[in-house]
Amino acid sequence: MNISNLGKTILLGAAMTQPLMAKKQVKRTNQRPNIIILFADDMGIGDIAAYGSKVNETPNLDRLAKQGTLFTSFYVAAASCTPSRASLLTGCYPQRVGLESVVDDNANRGLSSSEITIADLLKQHGYHTGMFGKWHLGHHLEFMPNRHGFTEFYGIPYSMDMWPHHPKPNHNYPPLPLYENEKIIEYNPDVNQMTTRFTEKAVDFIKKNQEEPFFLYLPYSQPHVPLGVSNKFRGKSKNGMYGDVMMEIDWSVGEIIKTLKKLKLEENTLVMFSSDNGPWLTYGNHAGNAGGLREGKGTVYGGGHKVPFIVSMPGTIPSGKVNNEMITAMDILPTIMDITDAHFPRMNPIDGKNIWPLLTSEEHVATPYDCFFFVNKKEVQAVRRGKWKLHKAHYYRIPGEVGKDGLPGTQDNMGGYTDIALYDIKKDPQESNNLAANHPQLVKELMKEIVRFQKDLDLNSRAPGRISSSSQQ
């Protein structure tokens, strides 16, 4: 099987991992590895050539997939920005940490100081920690990256559409601040320069910290609207502005990998590339591609939760491999804890699993999950167990009139409705053939799992951070 022809692989969802090259011995490094997380914004699983895109040119991401492992059943724990990022950094369903919905400039809440992030863990164990990009876990200083383990931060507090230039604002947004650590250095930064500026900062961070272990978190502000691309890529793709943006993100990935190679850090650096959720379909030609999966951002269907995940660490992560086992963004924190021996004497319970054996083995290693739950806001709306995915009856977001060239269309957050529905994800990843009537006992079992987990979330979730009276921008 060729990595560049994965459209069919994603839709078929084969049950076993599929090595694409002869077996080789995979060893664990004796040094503390560097960790890099590259996190796109609203990028669909069908936006990368290695996942089957025929319109976007992504040679660096394709090359990263060939030298590492590409996953076809990787889920984020929420289908929107804030909760997905909270989950990634804490290893928890976002409802656990009180960030089940998106925060903006009006929010008085954010990631609590009692939550331990990947950066907190690694900083306490001697890592240099840097973040360059979009935060979106609370914009008041007490919630910002420097208060959550990052020694260096350069970026924006929330999405770039939350600014005065929004074409159809739901309220009057203030000027968007660009931060360097806890100092605002600019307002309303040029959206066309963000990917380049974040990348340059990230490359400088790697060079500066090459002698000691580091954790680099690069959460791009693209391809979330408003799309922005520098002149070096504007008009260069065959897929309009969205394709140009994809080319620039791909260039950024190439710059990171090139820097690692030049500094001879590649074999001791775990690089992970993913996205926070699926495409925002309302934006039409400025939205991404869900790769044939149903719906998009804001829903618990595959188009909202299933995203690209590429992992590379030459000599440790198998190369040229496609893995179809179900794993999640919550698994990144406990996996990093394992390979870096980073442990706190006290830590909040987490939902993620250590997937290091699954990442590194040439042989088939099964998912550590019995069930994975799909939660929208505070409601558990679906569960996947093995090849089966059950939706409880619920309303969901649908696009109405689709926008064009950056103008938003319309969406109805309660416009779609499903009754109880059971899908065989292996045969039907589009979630189109409801088999609930054929398997009543299985439906009953999975509904019990949904009820059980809903009760667990309701009883065992923590409060978000709330702004203190002394907090200031």
HELIX and SHEET records of a PDB file:
HELIX    1   1 ILE A    3  ASN A    5  5                                   3    
HELIX    2   2 GLY A    7  LEU A   12  1                                   6    
HELIX    3   3 ALA A   49  TYR A   51  5                                   3    
HELIX    4   4 PRO A   59  GLN A   67  1                                   9    
HELIX    5   5 CYS A   81  THR A   90  1                                  10    
HELIX    6   6 PRO A   94  VAL A   97  5                                   4    
HELIX    7   7 ILE A  118  LYS A  123  1                                   6    
HELIX    8   8 LEU A  141  PHE A  143  5                                   3    
HELIX    9   9 PRO A  145  ARG A  147  5                                   3    
HELIX   10  10 VAL A  191  GLN A  193  5                                   3    
HELIX   11  11 MET A  194  LYS A  208  1                                  15    
HELIX   12  12 GLY A  240  LYS A  262  1                                  23    
HELIX   13  13 GLU A  266  ASN A  268  5                                   3    
HELIX   14  14 LEU A  281  HIS A  286  5                                   6    
HELIX   15  15 GLY A  302  HIS A  305  1                                   4    
HELIX   16  16 ALA A  329  ASP A  331  5                                   3    
HELIX   17  17 ILE A  332  THR A  340  1                                   9    
HELIX   18  18 TRP A  356  THR A  360  1                                   5    
HELIX   19  19 ALA A  436  ASN A  438  5                                   3    
HELIX   20  20 PRO A  440  LEU A  459  1                                  20    
SHEET    1   A11 GLN A  18  PRO A  19  0                                        
SHEET    2   A11 LYS A 321  ASN A 323 -1                                        
SHEET    3   A11 THR A  69  PHE A  71  1                                        
SHEET    4   A11 PHE A 309  SER A 312 -1                                        
SHEET    5   A11 THR A 269  SER A 275 -1                                        
SHEET    6   A11 ASN A  34  ALA A  40  1                                        
SHEET    7   A11 PHE A 214  PRO A 219  1                                        
SHEET    8   A11 HIS A 128  LYS A 134  1                                        
SHEET    9   A11 GLU A 152  ILE A 156  1                                        
SHEET   10   A11 PRO A 177  GLU A 180 -1                                        
SHEET   11   A11 LYS A 183  TYR A 187 -1                                        
SHEET    1   B 2 PHE A  74  TYR A  75  0                                        
SHEET    2   B 2 ILE A 327  THR A 328  1                                        
SHEET    1   C 2 ARG A 109  GLY A 110  0                                        
SHEET    2   C 2 GLY A 465  ARG A 466 -1                                        
SHEET    1   D 4 PHE A 372  ASN A 376  0                                        
SHEET    2   D 4 GLU A 379  ARG A 385 -1                                        
SHEET    3   D 4 TRP A 388  HIS A 391 -1                                        
SHEET    4   D 4 ALA A 421  ASP A 424 -1                                        
SHEET    1   E 2 HIS A 394  PRO A 399  0                                        
SHEET    2   E 2 GLN A 411  THR A 418 -1                                        
END                                                                             
